[in-house]
Amino acid sequence: MAKIDGYLYKWTNYASGYRKRYWVLEDGILSYYRSASDYPLASRGTLNIRYAKLTMDSVDRQRFTIMDNENNIRLHLKADSFAESVRWTVALTNAKEELLRDSTAVDIASDSNTNPNDEIEESASFSLMESQNITQLIQASNAQIEVHESFVSSLIDYLDGMNAKDCQEISKHFKESTDNLLKIFRETLYSFELREIYWKNRCDKETENKIVFENSLEVLAAQNLKFEEEKEETEEDVFYDFPQVSEELGPEDKILIKNIPGYPSVWRTEIPFKSSDVPPLSLWGVLKKAIGKDLTKLPVPVNFCEPISMLQRLCEDMEYAELLDKASDCHNPLLRIQYIAAFAVSSYSSTDNRTTKPFNPLLGETYEFVNVHKGFKYISEQVMHHPPVSACYCESDNYIFWGEVNVITKFWGKSLELVPTGVTHLLLKKTKEHFSWKKVKTCVNNIIIGKVWIDHYGELTVTNHKNKETCTVKFIPTGWRSKNAKKIEGVVQKKNGNIAYVLTGYWHQYLKSKAADGGAEILLWAKNPLPNNSEDFYHFTRFTFELNRFEKEMEPFLILTDSRRRPDQRAMEMGKLDLANDCKSNLEHNQRNRRKKQGGDDKKSRWFYKDIEEDTGEVQWIYVGGYWESRENQEWTDVCRIFDSEKE
């Protein structure tokens, strides 16, 4: 923005009239001084040209007025000549136009960054940007037209008798004003053309979505009618969105899992059906009656699900189990608790793209998983139905991991809030140390309009109950302008409360540590890259691809209640969505009938029992043992056939 300065006469009052002052226009700010020698230290006043309106006197063309109604400022100025007046009015008008352009660019850039996933829904962002852009262009056009009109009038009134030098100067400014006006008109026309294309595409897209929604509405209406006739509480999948990270194969088999057969030696790299081929449905049609209610009582088509159950998604917590092995081998207790905190954080690493929901397990449903490379065996069970509680137990040569999750879910119109309850526990076998922590809250944003994105917030505190040391990691909420998006920070505190280490990172990328008194940074954990085809398959990692795999060699060993045997989930993985919806409806119907026969109470869990944990004083579900022995002997007792898909 060019600087302009010079002397102008400023109206003071009727007694003093016009007084000569030195004026400077720089970076859109107009300021004046008694004389040039006072510049820049002794300013008598300033005015932001962006908010000002410029008018030229209709009688005396050497005079013009600058008004700022917001700040109640009015300046009556006069130049030595008409040419000097033109020079100032053109400079002031161009400065205002440039400021308006800059503000439009800043607003657009800011709005384009409001989504923490670095992308706003196209419809909302384009509409907002173009509306602001066109408004600013019209304002600039009006200002330029006023100056241009003054030039034309002045040329008519003053052309006769004007000397050659003034005429040349006026001609120069007149051409500059004309060029600016034409430029603004062209930009305005281009903006209108873009807007017309946008609205046409928007209408076509809305028409297509309307057809899809009308087709799916009949299916939803039939399902709701069925539930109303049965006069039972409908039960469906909670939108759980928990951990997912990636797979890095380890070395040799571990002793604890050496003789567990049935698992293929080579892992698969994809699932049979792509998530991108799932037909879209209107989520608003499903959720509009659930505002403020618990989503565990909301029927949702499988189109919004991914082909794994909540029990399998909980197993994804173990994807970076090698961090627990590092903690077990670490001799420094303060570093040991950091590896455990990194393990807890790693479970959130892919939820920023993981927006589909797992199947809600049936009561009594189980899931087992053996990872030969990482050396652990995992068993989980749906131990309660109202409220839904999933319990798990995992063991390796170095540690025992157990816990339970009950997620309270509420829909608030634009977002889903997930508040997990329950405690996660870890016991290191070598040191006999017991650690525990609770998961942070999750919010699923833009459920109705825009690109769905997930945010985690709250504090995750890992406590060593043996020496009372703690590691607290704070998940910072994402602001409106993407500030602190996905950022985490934390501290490691000694028993006396002194801070020993400071942690920094992002929950979807990495976690680093540095001693509070200085020193080099330590990389505690970094996310492995996703498979190249992950986006086509629900953003699954290599680890997740394996969770629902069901090969012939597994058939003789899996218990009848294992999630891999779910007919609705299996049908969805194969891309048979209509069959999956029918099977899911029948499974839920049969479960309601079983609960009726039990008087509405949950049956006793087969592999876990509830107790109070001494160190935390909270409820825990303890593994009773015997699962792997029963698997080895193929002697399953007290097992209900919960996956019969024929309606009872």
N, C-alpha and C positions, 0 to 999 in steps of 0.2 A: 504494500500500500504506500503510494508516493507521499512524501512530506511536502506541504505547501505553507509558506509563511509570507507575511507582509503587513502593511499598515491598513487598517480600516477605521472608520469613524463609528463609535458606539453611542446610541442615544442614552443619556443619563436622566435628565429631567427638563422641565420647561425653563428652569432658570439657567442651566448650563448648556442645554442643547446637546449637540453631538460633540464627542471628545475623541481625539485621535489615540488609538491604542494599537499595540503590536500583537498580531494574532498568529497562532500556529495550529495547523491541522496535522496530526500525526497519529497513526494507528487507530483512526476512527474517533479520536478525542480532540475536541476543539478547545483551546485554552487561549487566554489573552493576558497581556502584561502592559505596564505603563509605557515601556520602551523596549527595544531589542536588547539593551544591556541587562534587563532584568531576567531574560530567558536563560536557563530554565528554572531558576530557583524561586522567583517571586511571582508566582502565578496569582492573578486576581480572581480567577474562576475557570471552571471546566464544564464541558457538556459532551455527553456521549451522543454522537451523530445517529447511532442506530435507532434511537427513540425520538428523533427530532423530525419536524416537518418544515420544509423550506418553501417559502413563497416570495415572489418578486413583486415589488411595488408596481401598480398599474399606471401610475403617473410618472414617477421619477425612476427610470430604469437603472439608476446607479444605487438604488436602495433595495434591500431585501430583508426578510424577517425569518428568524429561526425560532420555532416553538417546540417545547417539550412539555406536553400537558400532564404527563405522569408526575414530573418533578416541579411543575408550575414555573417553568422558565420561559421567558420571551426576550429575545435579543433583536433590536432594531439596528441594522448595520447599513453603512453607506461607504461606497468606494469612491476613489478620486475620479474614475472614469467608467464608462459603460463596459469597456473591454476588461478592466480590472474586476468589475462586478461579475461579468460572465466567467472569468477565470475562477473566482471563488465559488460561484454557484455550481459550476460543472464539477469542481473538485469535491465539494460537499456531497453532491448527488452521487458521484462515483464511489465515494467512501461509504456512504450508506448502503449502496447496492452491494458492495463487496462484503460488508459486514453481514448483510442478510444472507448472502450466498454461503459465507463461512458458518453461520449459525445453522443453516440447513444441513450442511455437510456434517457438522458435529452431531446434530440431533439424529441424523440417519445412522451415523457410525455408532452412536450410543445405543440406539434401539436395536441395531443388528447384533449387539452383544448382550442383550438382556437374558438370553437363554444360556445356562451354564454348559450346555452341550455345544455352544458356539453356533447354534442355528435356531432361528425363530421360525415358527410355521409361516410358510410363504404367504398365505393369504393375509395374515395379520400384519406382517412386517411391510409388505408391499403397499397395502392400503394406507398404513400410517405414514410411511415415507413419502408416498406420492401426494397425499393430502397436504403434508407440511411443505413439500417442495413447491407445489402449485400455489399455495397461499403466499409463500415468500416471493415467488416470481411475480405474482399479481401486485404485491406491495411495491416491488422494485419497479415494475412497469408504470404504476401510478406516479411514483416519484419522478421517473425519467420523463414521462409525458408532461408533467407540470413544468419542468425545466425547458423542455422542447417547445412547449406552447409559449413560454416567456421569450425564448429566442425569436420565434416567428413574429410575435407582436413587436418585439424590439426592432427587428430588422425593418419592419414596415414603417415604424415611427421614426427611426433614426438613420435610415439608409441615405437619405438626402443630407448632404453636409458632413458626412463622416469621412475622415481622412483615410488615405490608403492603408496606413499601418493598422488603424483600428478595424478597418473593414477586413483586412487579412486575418487579424486575430479573431474577430467574430466568426469569420468563415471557418477557421480551424476548429473552434469550439463547437460550432453548429454541426460540422461533419462528425466530430467525435460523439456528440449527443445522438445524432441520427444513427450512427453505427451501433451504439449501445442499445438504443431502442429496438433496432432490428434484431440484434442478438438475443435480447430478452424475449421478443415475440417468437423467434424460432425455437428457443428452449421451451417456452410455454406450450407451443403447438406440439413439440415432441413429447412433452409430459402428458398431454391429453391423448396422444396416439398410444402411448404405453398404457395409459389407464384404460383405454377402450379395449386393448388386447387382453389386459389382465381380467377385466370384468367378463369378457366373453369366455375366457378359459375357466374362470370361476363358476360361471353359470353352467357350463358343460360338465364340470366336475360335480357340482351340486346335483344336477339332474341324474348323473350316474349313481351317486351315493343314495339318492332318493329311491331309485329302482331297487338297489341292493337292500336298503332298509325295509321297503315294503314287502320284498320277498321273504325276509327273515322275520318280519313281524308276525306272520301267521304261525310260524314255528314256536316263537316265544309265547304267543297268546294261548296256543294249545297246551304248552307246558304249564303255564300259570293256572289254566282252568283245571288241569289234572290235579295240581297241588291243592287248589281250593276245595275241590270235591272230596279229597281225602281228609281235609281239615286237620292236617298235621303240619308241624313246623317244617318248612323246607330247609334242607341242609345242602350246602354246596361248598365249593372250594373257597377258602379265604384267599385273598390275593396276597400270598406270601411272596416276598421278594428278598431272598437271602443270597448269600455268598456264592461266588463262582470265580475261580481263577484258573491257571493253566497247569499242564502236566509236564513234569520233567522226570524221566525214568531214572531210577536208581540202579545200583549194581546187583548184587547177588540176592538170593532168597534169604529171608530171615527165619530163625529157628522156630518161632512161635507159629508161623503159618506154612511151614514146609510141607505138611501132609494134608493140605486142604485141596481136594480135587474139584474139577468142573469149570475152571476159569481158563479161557483161551490165552495162549502165550503172546499172540499178536493182537494189538488193540485196533479197533476200527477207526476210521478217519471221517466218517459221516454217518448220518441216519438215512433211512430209505426215502423220507418225504421232506421236501423243502418247506420251510416256514413261509417263504415268499409265495408259495402256491396256495396257501390257505385263503379262502375267500374272505374279504373284509365284511364286518358287520358294524352296525351302529351301536357303540357302547352306551350312548345316552339312552337308547331304548331299553337297555337292561338296568341302568343305574338310577334313572330319574325317580324311581319310587323308593330308593334306599338312602336318600339324603339323611344323615344323622343317625343311621341305623347300623347294626352289626352286619357285615357282609357275609358272615358264616351262614346267614339265613336267606341268601339270595341265589336263585338259580341262574347259572351263566353257561352259555353254549361252549363247546370245546374249542371253538375258533379263537377264544381268548387265552387258551391254555398252551402249555408246552408238554411234550410227551414224557414227562417224569412226574413223580409224586413228590409231596412235601418231604417224605422220608428220604427220598433220593437227593433232594436239594439240600437237606441238612447234612447229608454225607459229603457234599461239596466243601464243607468246612475243613475236611481232611486233605484237600488237594495239595496244600503246602505243609504236609506233615513232617517233612524233613527239617522244618524249623524247630519242631519239638525234639528231634534227635540232636540238633545242634545245642539246644538248651540243656539236654541231658548230659552232653559231653563237656559243657562249659564249666570251668572251675570258679569263675567269678559270679557270685550270686546276683550282682547288679546287672551284669550283662545277660545272665540267664533269664531274668524276668523280662528283659527287652526282647529277646527272641520269642518268648511266649506272647508278649503284646503284639509283636509283628505277625505272629500266627493268627491272633484274633482279628487284626486289621485286614489281613490278606483275604479273609472270607467275604469282604465287600468289593473286591477288586474289579468285578465285571458287571455290577448291577447298574452302572450308568447306561448300558445298552440292553440290559435284560429286562424287558417290560412285559413279557407274558407271565402267566401264573402257573404254578404247578397244580396237579390234581390234588384235591384234599383227600387224605387217606381215609379209608373206612375203618371203623372201630375194629381193632384186632389185626389190622394189616401190618405186615412186617417187611423189613428190607435188610438184606445182608450184602456185604461187599468185602472182597479180599483184594488187597493191592500187594502183590508179591514184591514189586520193585521198592515200594516205600515201607514194606514190612508191617502192615497192620491188618487186622480183621475187625469188621464193623457190623453191629446188629442194632436195629431200631424197631420200634413198635408204636402204633397209635394206641395210647393207653387210656385216653378219655375222648368222649365225643362232644359233650357239652359241659364246659368249654373244650374245644379241641386241643389236646395235649399230645405232643410227640416226644418220646424218650429215646435216648441212644446210648450206646456203650461201645467203646473202641479200645483195643489193646494192642500193644506191640512189645518188643523186648525191652523198650526203654520207658514206656509210660502207659498210663490208663487215662482215658478221656471219657467223660460222661456228662450228661446234661439233659435238659428238657426245654421245650419251647411251646409257649402258648401266646399267640399273637392276637391282640385286641385290635380290630380293624374298624375304622369309621370312614364313611364317604361324606365329604363336605362340599359337594357340588362341583368343584374344580380339581380336587385332589383326594387322594386316599392317604390316610394316616395309619401307620402300622406301629403299634407299641408292643414290643416283645416283652414277655414276662418269663421268669424262670432263670436259673443260674447255670452257667457252664463251669465244669470242674476239670482239673488236671492234676494227676499225681505222677511225679517223677520217681521211678523205682529206685534209682541209685541214691538220690539224696533224701528220699522220703518226704519231699516237700509237696504240700497241697496248695494249689493255686485256684482261684475262682474269679469270674467276671460276669457281667451282664451285657447283653447286646444293646446297641443304641437304637433310637427311633429312626423310622424311615418314612419318607413322604414321596408319593408318586404324583407328579404334577402334570397338568395339561391333560387330564383324563378325557375331557369333552372336546376341546378345541386346541389345536397346536400339536407340536411334537412332544410326545411323552418323554419325560426325563425324571430321574430318581435322585433324591437327595437324602443324605444321612446326617443326623445331627444329635448332639448329646455327648456325654462323657463315658468312655469305656475304661474302667479301672480294674487292672489286674492286681490282685492281692496275694502276697505270699504269707500264708497263715502260720508258717513256722517262724520266720524272723520279722514279720510285720512290715516288710518293705512293700512298696506299691509302685506301679507304673500307670499313670493316667494319661490317656490319649483323648484329646478333645476333637470331635468332628464338628468343624465350623459350618454353620448354615450358610447356604448360598444366598447372597443378596440380590436385589432387583437388577443390579448392573453386573452380575456375574462376579462380584467381588468375593474372594475367598472360595471360589467354586472348587469343591472336592478337597479342600485343604484340611490337613490334620496337623496338630501340634501337641506335644505332651512333655511330661517330665517324669523322671525316676526319683523317688524320694526314699531316703533311708528311714530307719525306724524313728529317729529323732526329728524327722520332718525336713531335714536339709536336702536340697536338690543336688543330685549327683550327676544326672545326665539330662540333656534337652533333646527332644525328638521333633523332627519335622518331616513333612512329606505330603503325599496325596493318596487318598484311600484307593484310588483306581490305578496307581502307578508304583509307588515305592514308599519306604520308610527308612529314614536315616537317623543316626544318633551321634551326639557329640558331648564330650565331658563338659560339665558346667564351668569348670575352671580353664577351659581351652583344650586344644589338641586337635588331632585329625578326625574327620568324620568317618563313621562306620556305616556301611550300607547293610542294614538288617534284612531287608527283603525288597525284591523287585519283581514285578509281574512278568511272567513269561509271555511272549507274543501269542496272539490267538492264531488258530489255523486259518489258512487263506480263505476257506469256504465258510468260516464261522458265521458271517452275516446271513448266509442263505439257510442256516440251520439254527435259528433262535439265538445266535451269538454264543453257541456252546463252545466250551474249551475241549481240548483233547480228552481231559479227564471226564467231562460231562458226557461226551459221546459214548462212553463205555458203561454208564450207569444203568441204562435200561436195556442193555444188550442181553439177548436170551437165545443162546445156541443150544444145539442138541445135547452137547456134552454136559450142559447145566441141568437139563430136565430131570434126571434121576435124583439130584441132590437138593433141589430147591423145595422148601416147605410150600404148602398149598396157599399160604397167605402172603407170599412174597410179592412185592409190587410189580415185578416183571410179569406176573401172571394175570394182571388186571386186563380184562378183555377190551375195555373202553380205551385205556391208555395204549395198549398194543395196536388197536385199530387206528388210533390217531397217528402213531408213529409210521404206520403203513400208508397213511393218506386217505383212509376210509372214514371220512368225517361223519357222514350220516349214520353209519354203523356205530361209531364211537358215541354219538349223542344218544342213540337208542340204548346201548349197553349201559351207559352212565345212568340214564333214567331208571333202568331196571335194577341196577345195583343199589341205588339210593332207596327205591321202593322196597326192596327186600330187606335192607338195613332197618328201615322204619318198622317193618313187620317184626323183625327180631327184637327190636327195642320194646314193642308193644307186649310181646310174650314175656319180656323180662320186667314188665311193669314200668318201663321208661328209664330204668337205671342202666348205667354202663356195666357190662360184664367185667369180671375180674381179669386183669391183665395176665397174659400167659408168661411173659419173660421178665416183667418188672414189677416191683411193689413200691408203694409210697412210704416215705419216712421223713424225718427231720434231720438235716445235716448239722452236725455239732458246731463246726467252725463258723458257718454263716447263719445258723438258726433258721434257715428257710427250708421249704419243702424240696425234696429230691426224689427221683425215681431210681431205685437201685436194681441193677441187673441180678436176677436170681441165679443165673448160671445154667448150664446144661444144654444150651442151644447147639453148640458145635459138636458135643458128644452125640446128641440125637441125630444131627446131620450125618455124622460119620457112620452111625449104626442104622440110619434110615428108619428110626423108630419115633415117629411123631405122635404125641398123645395130647388130648384136649385141644385139638385144632379144629376150628370151624371152617366150613367151605363158604367163605364170604364172597367169592368171585363167581358164583353161579349166576350167569347173566340172563337166564330165563326167569320171567316174572313169576313170583310165588303166588 
